[in-house]
Amino acid sequence: MTQAHQATLLVELLTEELPPKALARLGDAFAEGIAQRLAARDLIEGDLSFERFATPRRLAVTIKNVRSVAPEKQVREKVLPVSVALDANGQPTAPLAKKLAALGFPDFPVGDLERAGEGKNEALYLSYSAPGATLADGLQAVLDEALAKLPIPKVMKYQRPDGSDVQFVRPVHRLIALHGEQIVPVSAFGVDAGDTTRGHRFLSEGLIAITHADDYAHTLQHKGRVIASYSERLDAIQAQLAELAGDDKVVMPQALLDEVNSLVEWPVVYECKFEDEFLQVPQECLILTMQTNQKYFALTDDQGRLRSRFLIVSNIETATPVEIVEGNERVVRPRLADAKFFFEQDKKKTLADRVPLLANVVYHNKLGSTLQRVERLEAIAGAIAGMCGADVALAQRGARLAKADLLTDMVGEFPELQGTMGTYYARHDGEAEEVAVACSEHYQPRFSGDELPGTPTGTIVALADKLETLVGIWGIGLAPTGEKDPFALRRHSLGVLRILVEKQLPLDLVELLRTTYAQFAGIEAVAESTQAIYEFCMDRLRGQLRERGYAAQEVDAVLALNPTRFDDVVARLDAVREFAALNEAASLAAANKRISNILKKSEGAEDGGVQTTLLVENAEKALYAQLEQVAPRVESQLAAREYTGALTALAALRETVDTFFNDVMVNAEDPALRANRLALLKALHRQMNSVADISRLAA
């Protein structure tokens, strides 16, 4: 490989079955690691272009325009300081000759060395052209580095046929390194590179020769019955699922699709069925058991009701799939029967009867049992209901039953169904519909973008649940630190904020936190942390509002007032945005910033209000008169929560404020005049910051 040329490079590692939940990450890391490291060694011509492949038994990548030899590089290397390289007469010294020989240039003319720098920093430099690395040398180093950096969940130690021990995610059988049609002599895990691989474990026989790197995917698909591309295989699965589903809808969460895709090399979808009697069980249970235990895809009708047929993705294609279908139907039946048994058994005891048994379930060793937690939730939910005029009895009942399904057999088998099963069992027990729904809704929002609770009772219990967790866990010293947040306090705080903001609830966060803390009376381990949690929530709120598209200055202006109610925070932000677009905004923001600085310097001075008899300058008289006219309009707009109108009304003050600062000396020598002018500025400041701190809009 001495003559430089370009061609596609193929690298494939053939292994035993790779862990399915890690396959996508392993495939991406393998392909990107090799491609980017080759580019860093200048072994790729032009833009980096590569295609990644990952199947249950292989990781591979093809990279376009790979050079057989990297181009020469111009190197400028420091040799020695002049004081060492040359003697007093300017003649080369022995250390210089030794250094040049070590660099591989023993006969290099000293006069051709570059002399650069001044004084003690003056040195001799050698410039030369270094030959580029060959692909064989470069690829071996790249392969070693990329394989060492793979995100392997658990390393496996195994023995090669020669008796040597090797560590990798799974045993490696073959390695391909093909540059165009030419094998690149590299090795990995004791396996030398070649140009052959194996196809599908059952649908293909013998070795398959890859004659050219560009033919890799096509050859594997047509000779080996393997769809090597992870994304193409995923598309094929989804297309087949949609085709067999017909008018029904496929329940296919991305995690299930990815896992199934990582289990097959030649996906074929078949239809199976189960007995209609199982449809009496809540469909969430049936769907979960099919997905979790069997990796099957459930089907629903256009109303979202579960059908008694389901789809499987097989790794075998056959014209007579009867045995495959019957085998899968036989396997799923006991799973569904278990779900039916759990459901029937659970219904024999009401949720209310299970609540006292929560005393035997430890919530946290410093916070007591789950029953004690439930009792706190009841009190918090009742208090919140009272604050917002909701039904206190429903809120307390919802809170009392919310955690009872944790003791059911179904939730014991499928923890993911907590809350969902509570709703089913509460309905069976004859509880009020809002109480039943609250059993599931109180977990919402479970993640970013999740729906909020839809009922008043569900909303109140959700707030109580999240607040109790925040105050209790934070209070015992387990606040989030760095990336560590084992009790998901960030998620709980974001949930509280989303509920308060998006549902525009007239609730005070600080009051909610204090009410919650009161329920931990008697538990000495819980420290009062209201201010710390409030500040933590405000940080989360800033990020949340930025994600909604508001500028940092707009968010800062509204939150600078340290609001404790968030039901109107969006309205205030919208008003600030409209105000910022006015011609007067920049001048008023700058003036407000100036006023803030003046008032900070005069903190501690008495505020006796503005004395009209002490207004001597025309500019301060005009400002006072206009402020007296504007203030009532601002107050009336604020009372009506018309924040845009309130800020717009302030725009009329622009010229008067500018004139005041041009013509009036605030810090007059006369103490009475100075105090009166500060009082005027305080009155102006209050009006200008009634909606938001508009000084934050100043550039």
Buried (B, 14 or more C-beta within 10 A) or exposed (E): BEEBEBBBBBBBBBBBBBBBEBBBBBBBBBBBBBBBBBBEBBBBBEEBEBBBBBBBBBBBBBBBBBBBBBEEEEEEEEBBBBEBBBEEEEEBBEEBBEBBEEBEBEEBEBEEBEEEEEEEEBBBBBEBEEEBBBBBBBBBBBBBEBBEEBEBEEEEEEEEEEEEEBEBBBBBBBBBBBBBEBBBBBEBBEBEBBBEBBBBBEBBEEEBEBEBBBBBBEBBBEBBBBBBBBBEBBEBBBEBBBEBBEEBBBBBEEEBBBBBBBBBBBBBBBBBEBEEEBBEBBBBBBBBBBBBBBBBBBBBEEEEEBBBBBBBBBBBBEEEBEEBBEEBBEBBEEBBBBBBEBBEEBEEBBBBEBBEBBEEBEBBEBBBBBBBBBBBBBBBBBBBBEBBEBBBEBBBBBBBBBBBBBBBBBBBBBEEBBBBBBBBBBBBBEBBEBBBBBBBBBBBBEEEEEEBBEBBBBBBBBBBBBBBBBBBBBBBEBBBEEEEBEBBBBBBBBBBBBBBBBBBBEBBBBBBBEBBBBBBEEBEBBEBBBEBBBEBBBEBBBEBBEEEEBBEBBBBBBBBEEBBBBBBBBBBBBBBBBBBEBEBBBBBBBBBBBBBEBBEEBEEBEEEEBEEEBBEBEBBBBBBEBBEEBBEBBBEBBEEEBBBBBBBBBBEBBEBBBBBBEEBEBEBEEEEBBBBBBBBBBBBBEBBBBBBBBBBBBE
